[in-house]
Amino acid sequence: MSSQIEHFVVSDGYPLSTRHWRPEQSPRGFVVALHGIQSHGGWYEYSCRQMCDAGYDVLFVDRRGSGMNASRRGDAPHGDRLINDVVSVLAEVRRRRDQVDPQIPVVLLAVSWGGKLAAITAARRPELVDALALLYPGLCSRVQPTAMQRARLWLARKLDIRNKRIEIPLNDPALFTAEPRWQEFIRLDPLTLRDVTSGFLLAHQDLTRESLAAASAIHCPTLLMLAGRDRIIDNAATKDWARRLGTREFMLHEYPDAQHTLEFEPHPERFVADLLAWLESVSRRT
């Protein structure tokens, strides 16, 4: 099952590009997916096809300024704008869901940095999210700014400097995967985001603070998947965050030998099978 490229115009007129996998039969549920700081929906075609083949309608949204979205590349006016984009898409997906079957779930799925947006959205707008899947979420990062970088961001906030270009400190593909073919894919991918604006990093700071405080306000069924050899995510801190979740319906899967991007592991079917089993349990619940 291949995806269709679609465009979703949000409230400020920005046309978000999306990849949409539609099942052949009436869907068992709807999945809205968010990517990481550098990636885009094209990195996750295998898992999205598998979810679609299992009967789920999957919409993978490229974040504004990322992936297929060329306008204002690497920029975000503020954190709330990125949250509002997610809210707009979810509201439309729920409208489509209601036309099919109001009883089937709408699941918000996020990988890496997208976990910030997903956690905040689930906390702020619980009526839009029936279940939450966080795959190696970027809530607690091992990669931290230096004292000088923090000082420069403080100055950027004080002086409202928002257009300075800054390289993302994750440009070594080995941070994402140990597989040479996928390292080469990341290295040559023209849609991979290599740098962002100071405005985006200020939004990142705000979103980080809110996402870390969001756990207790998340009450929907939640899945957490962690890669044991992750050099980007602090797994111990992420599990501590998950202990504060407001839901009792929590599931954790850890993959001891995996490196960050589970999609790029030698046997991604293993994590996808666990993801599908969890989606099945959510579908039965509703």
C-alpha angles and dihedrals in degrees: 000000000000126000129246121225110234135172127226118195111212128204097280092049098258110146107223114204116224139181112224126197111191120192118230092236131047105296124256090211144337124253122197110193132199126196136216132270095275104021133075138200092282091071092064105049095122097056092040092053090049092051090048092049087053089057105267126132104228124197115183111195122207107218115242110275092019139091111350092358105097098172114102091355114216093000136120124180091215141328095265090059091060091047091048090053090056092045091051092052093046092050091053093046090051089051089054090045091053089056090055103036125328090208099064118092131257107213124197110211124186136178127205113321090010087070089079092059093043095050093048093046093050090050097044099038108027092161089068099051122063094176137002128218116191115188113193087326121207095234097114114027131197089204107080131174118255121246089259092051091049090050091051091050091049088053091046090054093046093049095034093239102169108155104059111122116233127184115240106242093227102075095124105096089206087074088067103039144357092216111107095212092054092044087056090047091055092044093053100034107119092201096056110113111238102175140015138199126262085246090061091050091051089052087048091056092051093046092048092056093048096044092052089054095044101079099091091051093056109095104160125097107284133199122198122192120186134186111225096215095042112149093184104048126057099226097187092053090045091055090049088053090050091054088066094056115130092224129085090201098084130143128187126196121183125190106200098198098040125109114216105283104066089187089067097050119116090251108029090162088080096064091037090056089054091047092050092048090054092047088052091053090050091049091051090049093057 
